[in-house]
Amino acid sequence: MATGTEGAIAPVMAFALVGALGVGSQWLAWRLRLPAIVLMLLAGIIIGPVAGVFDPARDVGPLMQPMIAIAVAIILFEGGLTLNRDSLRDAAVGVRRLVFVGAPLGWLMSTLALHYVAGLDWGSASVFGGIMIVTGPTVIAPLLRQARLKRRPAQLLQWEAIVNDPVGALAAVLAFEVVSVLQSTTSAGEAVQELILGLVVATVLGLLAGWGVAKAFREAAVPEYMKVPVLFTVLLGVFALADGVLHESGLLTVTIMGVYIANADLPSYAEMRRFKEHATILLVSGVFILLSAGLDFDRLALLDWRAAALVAVVILVARPLTVFISLAFSGVPMAERVLVAFTGPRGVVLVAVAGLFGERLVDLGLEQAQLIGPLAFVLVAATVVLHGFSLTPFARALGLAGGETPGVLIVGGSRWAAAFGEALKKAEVPVLITDANRSRLRTARELGLPTYFGDVLSEAAEHNVEAMNFGKLIAATDNDAYNTLVATDLAPEYGREHVYQLRPAKQESARHALPATLGGREIAKGSSYLELASLMTKGWTFRVTRLSEEFTLEHWADKNPEGVIVATIGPNGTLRLHGDREGVRDVPDTRVIAMVPPEPEAPSTQNG
C-alpha cells in the first residue's frame, strides 16, 4: 500500500516483504541445495535496484541503520553463546594464532592491498583495512551448516569469524581516531583516552552483564518463561550503553557477554542457544535483504578494474598469507590450513561498518573514502558467491567434509543394530553404532562396523563423534525411556523428521503413551526392541534388493510377504528410513533394505 512518497510501500509491508524473501530464500536454497547467502543476495538486488519495488532508505527510512546495528549485535551475541571452552579444545592453538597474529597481520595486508591495488589514500585504507579483518559469522554459519565440515576446521572458521568481528570493528575505530586526529584539531592524547575508555567500558559491561544474567538464572531469580526476554533486554541495554561511550564497542560487549554465559554451565543454556539460533536465521536473512536491496548502482559505477584486482589479491594473496603465517608451526594439519586460508567470506558487519566509516571519512575531507562502501559490497558479493559454491567441493577434495550420502547413527548395540549396520555398510552408507556398554558392541566390531563406546548424550561424544557424517539417527537400545530421551534431545540437531526410535513396549496403553512432542518416528513397521530381538533369534536377516522395471515393489512384496522394509536408497543415493511400506517409492534402481525371514528348509528324503 503506497505512502505519501511516490512508489513507496508501507513500513509494515516492507518488513513483511523482507521476512518473506529472507526466509523464502533460505528454504529455496535448502530445497535446491544451493548456498542460501547467494539467493538472499540475488533476491535483495532484484527487488531493490533492479525492480525498484523496495528501497530501504525510502520505505524504512531512519530505522534501517539502528535495525542493522541491533541485528548484528544479536548475531554476534549468539555467536558468543557457541564459544565455550570445551568446544575450543581441539582448535585452541589455531584460534589464538588467527586472533592474536592473524588479526594484526590481516589488517596490515588489507591496508597495503587497498592502498597499492585499489588506490585508496593511507587514511581510508587503514580504516577499511581494519574492517576487513572480519570474516563474517553471518556468512560462515550458513556455509558451515551446508558444507558439514569436520569439527576442527569448522571451529577454526567459526571462532575466527566471531572473535575477529568485534576486533575488526575496534581496529577500524582505532584507525578512524588516528585519522580524525590528523584531520582535525583533536589531540592524540584525547583520542587515545577515548579509545581506552571505550574498550574498558565495553569489557567491564560485557563481563558484568554475563555474570549478572548467569547468577540470576542459576538462582532462579528469573522464571523459565522470562529468561529469553530478560536476555534480550540486557543484551540491548549493554549494547546501547557501550556504543554510547565508543561507537562500535558495543559489538565487543555483547560478544564478551555471550562467551561468559556460554561458559557458565547454565541448565537452560541449550534452550536459550536454540532460540537464539532461530532468531539469528531471521536476522541474517533480513539484514542481507536490506543491504542488497539498498545497493546503489551509481556508486558502484565509481569502481573500475582496480576493484576486481583488489578482490583477487585479497582472496588469493592477503588471506592465504595471513593464515599460513599465523598457523605456521601450530600443529594444525596442512589440509586444514589450506581450507581456512582460502575460506574468508565477508558479511553483514563489513558492509554495515564500512558504510558508516566511509561516510565519516568523507566528512573529514577524504574524498576517496566514498569508494569504501561500494568496495565493501563488491568484496562481500564476490566472496559470498565464491565460497558459497566452492566450500563444499573444496572441503570434500581435502577430506574435511562429509560424504555425498549422510549416514545413520544407531544408538544401542544389539544383533539387530549390527545386522542393519552391516546392510548399510554394504550399500556404502556411513554408519556408526554407539552404546554405553562395551560388550554390546562386540557383534558390530566383529563385523568390522565403526563403533563408539560411551553415552551418545555425553560431552565426550559431542567432541568425538563426527556428527556431520550422519543425517539420521535411530534410538534402538533396550531402554525405552532412554530412547525417548535421545530422540527428543537430539531432534533439533538432526531435524525431527530424521530421528527415529523403536516403539516403546507399553505405547499402546493410554497410561504410558507419549505425546507427539517427545520421542522420534517409528521404524521397522513400528517394532519394539523385544520384537526385533525375537525375529533375529528366529533367524531373520537383512537383504538388499534393487528394484527395476521388470522387478517392481509389488513383485518384491509378493516374493517377501512377511518382509519388513527398514530403509530404501533412491537412484540418486538418497537414504530414507521407513516405518511401514506405504512411504516406499516404487522407482526403478531403488535399493530396498529389508528384514526377511529365513528360507524354509527343503523336506529331507530318507531311503527305506
C-alpha positions in Angstrom: 0.0 0.0 0.0 1.6 3.3 -1.1 2.5 6.0 1.3 2.9 9.7 0.7 6.2 9.1 -1.2 5.7 8.0 -4.8 6.3 4.3 -5.3 7.0 3.7 -1.6 5.4 0.9 0.4 4.2 1.0 4.0 6.8 0.1 6.6 4.7 -2.9 7.8 4.6 -4.2 4.2 8.3 -3.6 3.9 9.1 -5.7 7.0 6.8 -8.5 5.8 8.5 -8.4 2.3 12.0 -8.6 3.9 10.9 -11.5 6.1 9.3 -13.4 3.3 12.2 -13.0 0.9 14.8 -13.8 3.6 13.2 -17.0 4.9 11.9 -17.9 1.5 15.4 -17.7 0.1 16.8 -20.0 2.8 14.0 -22.5 2.2 14.5 -22.5 -1.5 18.3 -22.9 -1.0 17.6 -25.9 1.2 15.3 -27.4 -1.5 17.7 -26.8 -4.4 20.9 -27.4 -2.3 22.3 -24.0 -3.2 24.1 -21.5 -1.0 21.4 -19.6 1.0 23.5 -16.4 1.1 23.7 -16.2 -2.7 20.0 -16.5 -3.1 19.4 -13.8 -0.4 21.8 -11.5 -2.2 20.1 -12.0 -5.5 16.6 -11.6 -4.0 17.6 -8.3 -2.5 19.2 -7.0 -5.6 16.1 -8.0 -7.8 13.5 -6.3 -5.6 15.8 -3.3 -4.9 17.9 -1.7 -7.5 16.7 -3.9 -10.4 12.9 -3.8 -10.0 12.7 -0.7 -7.7 9.9 -2.4 -5.6 11.7 -1.9 -2.3 14.1 0.8 -1.3 15.2 0.6 2.4 16.2 4.2 2.6 12.8 5.3 1.2 10.5 2.6 2.8 12.2 2.0 6.1 13.9 5.4 6.5 15.9 6.3 9.6 15.1 2.9 11.2 17.3 1.0 8.9 20.7 1.7 10.5 19.5 1.1 14.1 17.8 -2.2 12.9 21.0 -3.4 11.3 23.1 -2.4 14.3 20.8 -4.3 16.7 20.7 -7.3 14.4 24.5 -7.5 14.1 24.7 -7.2 17.9 22.3 -10.2 18.4 24.1 -12.2 15.7 27.4 -11.7 17.5 25.9 -12.5 20.9 24.5 -15.7 19.5 27.9 -16.5 18.1 29.5 -15.8 21.5 27.0 -18.3 23.0 28.5 -21.1 20.9 32.1 -20.4 22.1 32.6 -22.5 25.2 36.0 -23.8 26.5 35.2 -27.4 25.7 34.3 -26.7 22.0 37.7 -24.9 21.7 39.7 -27.8 22.9 40.8 -29.1 19.5 41.2 -25.7 17.9 42.6 -23.6 20.7 46.1 -23.0 19.4 44.9 -22.3 15.9 42.2 -19.8 17.1 44.7 -17.9 19.3 47.1 -17.6 16.3 44.3 -16.4 14.0 43.2 -13.8 16.5 46.5 -12.5 18.0 48.7 -12.9 14.9 46.2 -13.1 12.1 44.2 -10.0 13.0 47.1 -7.5 13.0 48.7 -9.2 10.0 45.4 -9.2 8.2 45.0 -5.5 9.0 48.4 -4.8 7.5 47.9 -6.9 4.4 44.5 -5.5 3.7 45.7 -1.9 4.2 48.6 -2.5 1.7 46.2 -4.0 -0.8 43.8 -1.2 -0.5 46.5 1.5 -1.0 48.6 -0.1 -3.7 45.9 -2.1 -5.6 42.7 -0.2 -5.1 44.4 3.2 -4.9 42.9 4.5 -1.7 44.7 7.1 0.4 46.5 5.8 3.6 43.8 7.1 5.9 40.9 5.4 4.1 43.0 2.3 3.5 43.9 1.9 7.2 40.3 2.3 8.4 38.9 -0.1 5.8 41.8 -2.5 6.3 40.8 -2.8 9.9 37.2 -3.6 9.0 38.4 -6.3 6.5 39.8 -8.3 9.4 36.3 -9.7 9.9 35.3 -12.9 8.0 31.6 -12.7 8.9 29.8 -15.1 11.2 26.6 -14.2 9.4 28.1 -15.9 6.3 30.2 -18.6 8.0 27.3 -20.1 9.9 25.1 -20.9 6.9 28.1 -22.1 4.9 29.2 -24.5 7.7 25.7 -25.8 8.0 25.7 -26.6 4.3 29.2 -27.9 3.9 29.1 -30.2 7.0 32.8 -29.7 7.8 34.8 -31.8 10.3 34.8 -30.4 13.8 38.3 -28.7 14.0 38.3 -26.7 10.7 34.7 -25.7 11.3 35.6 -24.5 14.8 38.6 -22.6 13.4 36.5 -20.8 10.9 33.6 -20.2 13.4 35.8 -18.9 16.3 37.9 -16.7 14.0 34.8 -15.1 12.4 33.0 -14.4 15.8 36.1 -13.2 17.7 37.5 -11.2 14.9 34.2 -9.4 14.1 34.4 -7.0 17.1 38.2 -6.9 16.8 37.9 -5.7 13.2 35.3 -3.1 14.2 37.6 -1.9 17.0 40.6 -1.8 14.7 38.5 0.4 12.4 37.6 2.6 15.4 41.3 2.9 16.3 42.4 3.8 12.8 39.5 6.3 12.5 40.5 8.0 15.7 44.1 8.4 14.4 42.8 9.8 11.1 40.5 12.1 13.0 43.5 13.5 14.9 45.4 14.1 11.7 42.5 15.8 10.0 41.2 17.8 12.9 42.4 19.8 16.0 41.7 16.9 18.4 44.8 15.9 20.3 46.3 12.4 20.1 46.0 12.2 23.9 42.3 12.8 23.8 41.8 10.2 21.0 43.8 7.5 22.9 42.0 8.3 26.1 38.6 7.9 24.4 39.6 4.6 22.8 41.0 3.1 26.1 37.9 4.3 28.0 35.6 2.7 25.4 37.5 -0.7 25.5 37.4 -0.8 29.3 33.8 0.1 29.5 32.9 -2.5 26.8 34.8 -5.3 28.5 33.5 -4.5 32.0 29.9 -4.2 30.8 30.1 -7.5 29.0 31.5 -9.3 31.9 29.1 -7.8 34.4 26.1 -8.4 32.2 27.2 -12.1 31.6 27.8 -12.6 35.4 24.5 -11.0 36.4 22.4 -13.0 33.9 24.2 -16.2 34.8 23.7 -15.6 38.6 20.1 -14.6 38.2 19.3 -17.7 36.1 21.2 -20.1 38.3 19.5 -18.8 41.5 16.0 -18.9 39.9 15.6 -15.2 40.2 14.0 -15.2 36.8 11.2 -17.6 35.9 11.9 -20.0 33.0 9.4 -18.4 30.6 11.0 -14.9 31.1 14.7 -16.0 30.6 14.8 -15.3 26.9 13.0 -11.9 27.1 15.4 -10.9 30.0 18.3 -12.0 28.0 17.3 -9.8 25.0 16.6 -6.8 27.2 20.0 -7.0 29.0 21.7 -7.5 25.6 20.2 -4.4 24.0 20.8 -2.4 27.2 24.6 -3.1 27.4 25.0 -2.8 23.7 23.5 0.7 23.7 25.5 1.8 26.8 28.8 0.6 25.4 28.1 2.1 22.0 27.3 5.4 23.6 30.8 5.6 25.1 32.6 4.5 21.9 30.9 3.8 18.7 31.1 0.0 17.6 32.4 -1.0 21.1 29.0 -2.5 21.7 29.9 -5.4 19.4 32.8 -6.3 21.8 30.4 -6.0 24.8 27.8 -8.4 23.5 30.4 -10.9 22.3 32.0 -11.0 25.8 28.6 -11.3 27.4 27.7 -14.3 25.1 31.1 -16.1 25.8 30.7 -15.6 29.6 27.1 -17.1 29.5 28.3 -20.0 27.3 30.9 -21.0 29.9 28.6 -20.5 32.9 27.2 -24.1 32.8 23.6 -23.0 33.0 20.9 -25.7 32.9 18.8 -23.8 30.4 21.7 -22.9 28.2 20.8 -25.3 25.4 17.2 -24.0 25.1 18.5 -20.4 25.1 21.0 -21.2 22.4 18.5 -22.9 20.1 16.1 -19.9 20.4 19.0 -17.6 19.6 19.9 -19.7 16.6 16.3 -19.4 15.2 16.4 -15.6 15.8 19.8 -15.4 14.1 18.4 -17.1 10.9 15.7 -14.5 10.7 18.1 -11.6 11.4 20.8 -12.8 8.9 18.1 -13.1 6.2 16.6 -9.7 7.0 19.9 -7.9 7.1 21.2 -9.4 3.8 17.9 -8.4 2.1 18.1 -4.9 3.4 21.7 -4.3 2.4 21.4 -5.8 -1.1 18.1 -4.0 -1.7 19.7 -0.7 -0.7 22.6 -1.2 -3.2 23.2 2.0 -5.3 24.3 1.1 -8.8 25.5 4.7 -9.3 28.0 4.3 -6.5 29.2 1.0 -7.9 29.8 2.8 -11.2 32.6 4.7 -9.4 34.6 1.5 -9.4 37.0 0.4 -12.1 39.3 -2.6 -12.8 41.1 -1.9 -9.5 38.1 -3.3 -7.6 38.4 -6.6 -9.4 42.1 -6.6 -8.8 41.6 -5.9 -5.1 39.2 -8.8 -4.7 41.6 -11.2 -6.4 44.5 -10.0 -4.2 42.5 -10.3 -1.0 41.3 -13.8 -1.8 44.5 -15.2 -3.4 47.3 -13.3 -1.6 46.4 -11.4 1.5 44.1 -14.0 3.1 46.3 -17.1 2.4 49.5 -15.3 3.5 47.8 -14.2 6.8 46.6 -17.7 7.6 49.7 -19.6 6.6 51.9 -17.2 8.6 49.5 -17.3 11.6 49.3 -21.1 11.7 52.9 -21.9 11.0 54.3 -24.5 13.5 50.8 -24.6 15.2 50.3 -28.3 14.7 47.2 -27.7 12.6 47.3 -30.2 9.6 48.2 -28.7 6.2 44.8 -29.6 4.7 43.0 -27.6 7.4 45.4 -24.7 6.9 44.7 -24.7 3.2 40.9 -24.8 3.7 41.0 -21.9 6.2 43.4 -19.9 4.1 41.1 -20.0 1.0 37.9 -19.5 3.0 37.3 -16.0 4.1 33.8 -14.8 3.2 32.9 -11.3 4.4 29.4 -10.5 5.6 27.0 -8.1 7.2 29.4 -6.4 9.7 31.8 -5.5 6.9 29.2 -3.8 4.8 27.5 -2.1 7.7 30.6 -0.8 9.4 32.3 0.1 6.1 29.4 2.2 5.0 29.3 4.1 8.4 33.1 4.9 8.4 33.1 5.7 4.7 30.6 8.5 5.2 32.5 9.8 8.3 35.8 9.9 6.4 34.2 11.8 3.6 33.0 14.3 6.1 36.6 14.7 7.3 37.7 15.6 3.8 39.0 12.2 2.4 37.2 12.1 -0.9 38.5 8.6 -1.8 36.6 7.2 1.2 33.4 7.3 -0.9 34.8 4.1 -2.6 34.8 2.2 0.7 31.0 1.4 0.6 31.0 0.1 -3.0 34.3 -1.8 -2.5 32.8 -3.5 0.7 29.7 -4.6 -1.2 31.8 -6.0 -4.1 34.1 -7.8 -1.7 31.1 -9.3 0.2 29.3 -10.3 -3.0 32.4 -11.9 -4.6 33.4 -13.9 -1.5 29.9 -15.0 -0.7 29.3 -16.3 -4.2 32.8 -17.9 -4.5 32.8 -19.6 -1.1 29.1 -20.4 -1.3 29.6 -22.6 -4.3 33.2 -23.8 -3.7 33.4 -24.6 0.1 31.6 -27.9 0.0 33.5 -29.5 -3.0 36.8 -27.9 -1.8 36.4 -29.3 1.7 35.4 -32.7 0.2 38.5 -32.7 -2.0 40.7 -32.1 1.1 38.9 -34.8 3.0 37.4 -32.4 5.5 33.7 -32.8 4.7 31.1 -35.5 5.0 30.4 -37.7 2.1 27.7 -37.3 -0.5 25.3 -39.7 1.4 24.7 -38.7 5.1 24.9 -41.8 7.2 23.0 -43.4 10.0 23.9 -43.1 13.7 22.4 -46.1 15.6 22.2 -45.7 19.4 22.3 -49.2 21.0 24.4 -52.2 20.3 22.3 -55.3 19.5 22.2 -58.1 17.0 19.5 -56.1 15.1 21.6 -52.9 15.0 24.7 -54.8 13.9 22.8 -56.6 11.1 21.2 -53.4 9.9 24.6 -51.6 10.1 26.2 -54.4 8.0 23.5 -54.0 5.3 24.0 -50.2 5.3 27.8 -50.7 5.0 27.3 -53.0 2.0 25.2 -50.3 0.4 28.0 -47.8 1.0 26.1 -45.8 3.5 28.2 -44.5 6.5 27.1 -46.0 9.8 28.1 -45.7 13.4 26.8 -47.8 16.3 27.1 -46.4 19.9 26.5 -48.0 23.3 27.5 -47.2 26.8 28.1 -51.0 27.4 31.2 -52.2 25.6 30.2 -55.8 25.5 27.1 -55.0 23.4 29.3 -53.6 20.7 31.1 -56.9 20.2 29.0 -58.2 17.3 29.3 -54.9 15.5 33.1 -54.8 15.9 33.3 -58.4 14.7 31.5 -57.3 11.5 34.0 -54.5 11.1 31.5 -51.7 11.7 32.5 -48.4 13.2 31.5 -48.2 16.9 31.7 -45.6 19.7 31.8 -46.8 23.3 30.1 -44.2 25.5 26.9 -42.3 26.1 25.8 -40.5 22.9 24.4 -37.6 25.1 27.7 -37.1 26.9 30.1 -34.2 26.4 32.8 -36.7 25.3 30.5 -37.9 22.5 29.9 -34.3 21.3 33.7 -34.0 20.8 34.5 -37.5 19.5 31.6 -38.4 17.2 31.7 -36.6 13.9 28.0 -35.7 13.7 28.4 -34.1 10.3 28.8 -37.6 8.7 25.3 -38.6 9.8 22.0 -37.3 8.7 19.7 -39.8 10.5 19.6 -41.2 14.0 17.9 -44.3 15.4 17.5 -44.8 19.1 17.4 -48.6 19.4 18.5 -49.5 23.0 16.6 -51.9 25.3 15.6 -48.9 27.4 12.5 -47.2 26.1 12.9 -44.2 28.3 16.5 -43.6 27.2 15.4 -44.0 23.5 12.9 -41.3 24.1 15.4 -39.0 25.8 17.9 -39.5 23.0 15.4 -38.8 20.2 14.0 -35.8 22.0 17.3 -34.2 22.9 19.0 -34.7 19.5 15.9 -33.9 17.4 16.9 -30.2 17.0 20.4 -31.3 15.9 19.3 -33.7 13.2 15.8 -32.5 12.4 12.7 -34.2 13.9 11.9 -35.8 10.6 15.3 -37.6 10.6 15.1 -39.0 14.2 13.7 -42.5 14.8 13.2 -44.8 17.8 12.0 -48.3 18.4 8.4 -48.4 19.6 8.1 -48.4 23.4 6.8 -51.7 24.7 3.8 -50.1 26.5 3.0 -47.5 23.9 -0.5 -49.0 23.2 -1.5 -48.2 26.8 -3.1 -44.8 27.2 -1.4 -44.6 30.6 2.1 -44.9 29.0 1.5 -43.4 25.6 3.9 -40.5 24.9 2.8 -37.1 23.5 3.8 -36.2 19.9 6.4 -33.7 21.3 8.5 -36.5 22.7 10.5 -39.2 21.1 11.1 -40.0 17.4 9.4 -41.6 14.5 8.7 -45.3 14.4 10.8 -47.6 12.3 10.7 -51.2 11.0 6.9 -51.5 11.0 6.7 -50.0 14.5 8.5 -52.8 16.1 9.8 -52.8 19.7 13.2 -53.9 20.9 11.9 -57.2 22.1 10.1 -57.9 18.9 13.2 -57.3 16.8 15.3 -59.3 19.1 12.8 -62.2 18.8 13.0 -62.0 15.0 16.8 -62.1 15.0 16.7 -65.1 17.3 14.4 -66.9 14.8 17.0 -66.4 12.0 15.7 -63.3 10.3 18.3 -61.4 8.2 18.7 -58.2 6.2 18.6 -58.3 2.5 19.3 -55.6 -0.1 17.2 -55.8 -3.3 17.4 -53.5 -6.3 14.1 -52.7 -8.0 13.8 -52.4 -11.7 11.1 -52.1 -14.4 10.9 -55.8 -14.5 11.1 -56.4 -10.7 8.9 -53.7 -9.1 7.9 -53.2 -5.4 4.8 -55.2 -6.0 6.9 -58.2 -7.2 9.1 -57.8 -4.1 6.1 -57.8 -1.8 4.7 -60.9 -3.5 8.1 -62.6 -3.0 8.5 -61.4 0.6 5.0 -61.2 2.1 6.4 -61.1 5.7 9.4 -58.9 4.9 9.8 -55.7 6.9 11.2 -52.7 4.9 13.5 -50.7 7.1 15.2 -48.4 4.6 15.4 -47.5 0.9 18.1 -45.9 -1.2 16.9 -44.0 -4.2 18.5 -43.8 -7.6 20.3 -40.6 -6.7 21.6 -42.1 -3.4 19.0 -40.5 -1.1 18.5 -42.7 2.0 15.1 -43.0 3.6 14.1 -44.9 6.7 10.6 -46.3 6.9 8.0 -47.2 9.5 5.9 -49.1 7.0 5.6 -49.9 3.3 3.3 -47.1 2.5 6.1 -44.5 2.2 8.2 -46.6 -0.1 8.5 -45.3 -3.6 8.3 -47.8 -6.5 11.1 -46.3 -8.6 13.5 -48.4 -10.8 17.0 -48.6 -9.4 15.8 -48.1 -5.8 17.5 -50.4 -3.3 15.3 -51.9 -0.7 16.9 -52.8 2.7 14.5 -55.2 4.5 14.3 -57.8 7.2 13.2 -61.2 5.8 12.5 -64.5 7.5 14.9 -67.5 6.9 14.3 -69.6 3.9 12.2 -72.7 4.7 14.3 -75.9 4.8 13.7 -78.3 2.0 12.0 -81.5 3.2 14.5 -84.3 3.7 14.1 -87.7 2.0 15.1 -91.0 3.6 15.8 -94.2 1.7 13.9 -97.1 3.1 
